[in-house]
């Protein structure tokens, strides 16, 4: 791979957005991509089969063939593809190198790379860093798990450009170990690990394996690079000393070491540098809800400063930044009830964060497809916190209901597969339960795929239902 991809047979597993971008870039590099997807031909994303046919690119439909992978020069996997399928085992046994879409793209990227990982807050922090760098007038791109594949931007990477990357654990899993393809060229100028909470336990052997996967980002850093870690999250403790990067922490209170420290009265963030330098940032005008978003900001300030943004640009970006859609997004207020869309709260930890961020009693809409999580912390939030009632939808309605039942009012909606219809009923029921001065919060603690295309579709269904409800 170091010698170039020209003439090499590269099998791309998974033809979603990142697989498509990777195949196109490989072709432009003179490689011979083979596009492989488990779906039968008539279920591939529109246009992809035609694209391949027009360019003479081989396709494999309905399977990832062991023979296809064993005879490749390189196999590149999309993030959704599990790494222990038979085709990849065959490739490994035959000594064929395996990498991931993002890993391969990073190894070819010209310019400093910033990586942001963690269970929750990646997208918010990645967007924020992009905004700060733009405010600072620095050329940068924002890509990765956020929805724009980095491989799709390589063609325009003529001159060195800062890359701000959201990195999921699935993507990190396919970064090759030290001696794998392109590994020596992968380097994160700065890496932030925001937090760690149970998620994706359906894919990882256990919580430790999930944490290990995130921690690997630190293996791609040298002594000149920076590692930004959440000071308060004790779940990061087993990995704090990993890698060679210089440490910066972020957290609450008066910081006693280099990093970004948030004032508990929510008025400022203080940055302390290892050389003794200090900076203060004023939070006046910051519009995002919740202490978690100030933690995201603290990490984002450090990354942006490392990337070269001046403090003035950081300060100017703070009041200008808006929360991305479906992340504790305020929708409207009607008859004294406030409505919030946190459809992106797809695990228990983020739903708890949303609940902890609300200042008023909450009627929660939750449920969806489970990932093997324990819902009892939600019951605890109902026992001790502001969660007063819940309307439950989707496959996990029963399991969440058992956790909440003893502590708050619970209404379950019947699951009929019609997500938008179910959401209308759920919003109507939540509105009926809510008193003036309370909030209706969509924070499902689950994935959306049982009833919706994705979390965005679920969030749009909620918002549509809310506007319908308040108009009636
Ligand atoms: P990710 O890209 O990691 O999924 P997002 O920024 O999209 O992160 O946020 C995902 C969910 O987690 C949203 O519900 C959001 O409100 C919540 N969230 C954001 N930042 C944090 C954080 N630092 N800690 C806990 N929850 C967070």
Boltz pocket constraint, residues with backbone or C-beta under 6 A from the ligand:
constraints:
  - pocket:
      binder: B
      contacts: [[A, 118], [A, 119], [A, 120], [A, 121], [A, 122], [A, 123], [A, 124], [A, 125], [A, 194], [A, 195], [A, 292], [A, 293], [A, 295], [A, 296], [A, 326], [A, 327], [A, 328], [A, 342], [A, 343], [A, 344], [A, 345], [A, 346], [A, 349], [A, 350], [A, 351], [A, 353], [A, 354]]
      max_distance: 6.0
